[in-house]
């Protein structure tokens, strides 16, 4: 297994390149900014980027996903029901993507947005059990994602509650690699530490620890921070419904 985490400061976000060095196959998740960062890292590690995956249609930054997909002739992966105008490899809950000895199992985890997915990653040279989860803006270190940017806030919160229960059921040891960290507008109590485990978050993440759905909804609807500037326009750009400023 080869993995690289990229922590971006403007906008605040996290993206990832990982894959199987032995079989020279990689994926990039939630790419932000200059695509040469990912292209060069893949070349240095001897891997070809086969999949570019966006966990959801972002509202806080413009994705580099389409640009990177074209540059490396990869497949652009999103949830099958994502409301986009361009071709994607649409995945469903339970689908598995292969990267040599590395596998990616798709979990549909809506709430932050309806199309949000998380990714369970396994290195079969180490174990048949998943090693880490890329949780995007569903589960972050210290909090869960806000729920009103792509749908009604209460509808999103109830979907997020169900997604949270599903993630809480994963093994304690499983590492969490989120799509954002402290300073992001997509969460309220985010840690500056950009990784954690299911077990630690189950014990110390206040939002994740709420067991009653109605109490969870009340908590998620309280003290909602201002929306990211131009959130609707950014989602429209990421869906292909509006051209990017440079286009």
N, C-alpha and C positions, 0 to 999 in steps of 0.2 A: 504494500500500500504506500502510495505517495500522496501527501496532502499538503496544500498551502492555503493559509488563511490570509485574506487581505482586509485590513481595517482602513476604511476610507473616512476622511475627516470632513469633506465638503462635497457631497452630503455625508452625514454620518451613516455608515452602512458597513456590512461585512459581506464579502464574497469569497468563493472557494474554488480551487482547482484540486481535483483528486482523481486517482485512478490506479491502474495496475501497471507497474513498471515492466513486469515480465512480459505482458501481452501488449504493451505500448498503447494503452487505451485510456482516455481521460474524459472527464466531464467538468464543466464550469457551471457554477450555480450562482445566480443573482449577480451577473457581471455589471460593474459600474465603471464609467469613465473610459480611459485609454485601453483599448483592447490589446495593445502590444504587450502589456503586462502579462496577460494570460498566454498569448501566442509565444512569447519568449520563454516563459516558465515551462510550457509544455515541450518546447524544443530542447531546452537544457536538460530536461528529465527524460527525453527520448520517447515522449508520448504524443499521440495524435488525439486532438479533441474531437470526440465522436458526438457528444451531446452538449448542448447549451441549454440550461434549465433555468427558467424563472419560476420561483415558488408561487408568485402571484403577480397581478398587475399593480405595480407600485404607484403610490400617489405622492411620494416624497422626492423621487428622482427619476430621471429618464434612464431606462435600461439600455445597456449596450448589447443586449442579447441578439437582436436582429443583425447588427453590424458584425458581431463576432461570428455568428452562424454563417454569414456569407463569406467572410474572410477565410475560414478554415474548412468550409464545405461540411458542416456538421448538421445534425438534426436539432431543430429548435423545439424543446419540450415544454409543454404546459398542460394543465388540466384540460381534459377534453371539452368541457363546457365553457372555457374561457372565451369571453366575448371579444374576439380579435378579427381583424380583416385580412390577415396574412396566413400563409400555410404554417401549421405546426404539427408535430407529432403529439396528438392528443392522448394523454394517459388517463387511466381510471384508477380508482382505489384498488390496491392489490397488485397492480401491474409491476413487473420487474424489468429493469434495464440491465443489460450485461456489459461489463467492462473487464473482460478476461476473468481473472480470479475475484474481481470485485463485483458485487451486485448492489443495485439500488431498488429498494421496494418503495412504491408510492403509497402514501397515506393521504387521503383527502381530509384536510383539517380546516374546514371553513370557519368563518367568524370574523377575522380581521378583514377578509374579503371572501365572497362566495366561492371563488375558484382556487383558494389557497391549498397548496399541498406541502407536506413534509416528506422527508426522504430518509429511510432507514438504510444504512450502508453497512455491508458485510464484506470482510476480507476472508475468503474461504481458505486461504493458506494458513490463517490463524484459528478460525472457528466458523462453524455454521451459524452462530448467533450474531446478531447485529452488533457492531462496534460503536457506532455513533449515529446520531440523528441530526439532520439539517432541518431546523424547525422554522426558518424564515422569520415572519413577524407574528406567528401564532404563539409560540412559547419562547420568551427571551429570558435572560438572566435577571431575575428579580420581578418580572411582571409578564403579563400577556398583552397582545396587541389591542389597540383601540378598535372599535367596531362600527363606527359611523361613516367611514370614508367611502364605502362602496355600496352601502345599503342602509336601511333603517337601523338605528343604533340598537334598539331592543332585539330586533330580528337577528342582527349580527351577534349580540351578546348571548342569545340562547344557542345559536349555532356554535359559538366559541366555547360555551360551557360543555357541550357534548364533545367537542374536539379535545378540550382539556382533560376530560375524564378518560378519553382514549389514550392520551399521552401519559397520563399519570399511571396507567396500567402497565407501562413498559418497565423493564427491569431497572432497579436502582442504579446499577453500574453504568448504564448507557450514557455516553457523553452527549451533551447538547451543544450544537454549534449553531447559534442563531444568526439572523440576518441583520441585526442591529444591536447597539450597545448604548451606554449612557450618553445622553445628548440628542438621541434620535427623537423626532416628534411622533413616532409611532408607538411609544409606550410612556408610562408615567414614572415608574420607580426602577428604571433600568440601572444595572450595575455597570461599572467601567470594566469589569472582568468579562471578556467576550466568550466565555465558555463555562459550562457547569456540568452537572449530571442530573438525571431524573430524580434520584434519591435526594440530593441536596435541595433541588427546587421543590420537591414534594413537601419537604420539611420547612423551608424558609421563604418560599415565594407566597406572599399573602393572597394574591389573586388565585393562584393554583390551589391553595389549601381550602378554599370555600367549597363546601360539600352540597349546599342547598342552592338549587337553580335560581330561585327568586332572589335570594340574598346575593348571589353572584351578579345577576342582572342589575340590581340596585347599585352594587359596588362599581360595576363597569360604566354605569350612566352618571356617576357622581364625579364632579371635578374634571370633566373632560377638557383637555387642553385645546387651544386654538388649532384649527386644521392647518396642515402645511400650506404655505403660499401656493396658489394655483393648483391645488390638489386635483380638481376635476380636469383641468387642462393636461396635467402630467399623465393621469390615467388615460386620457384620450390619446395622447401621443403614444403611450406604451401599447395601446390596443390597436394602433394603426388608423384610428379615426380622425387624427389630426396630425399634420406634418410637424416634425421637430423644427425648432427655430432656425437651425442651420440648413434645412432642406429648402 
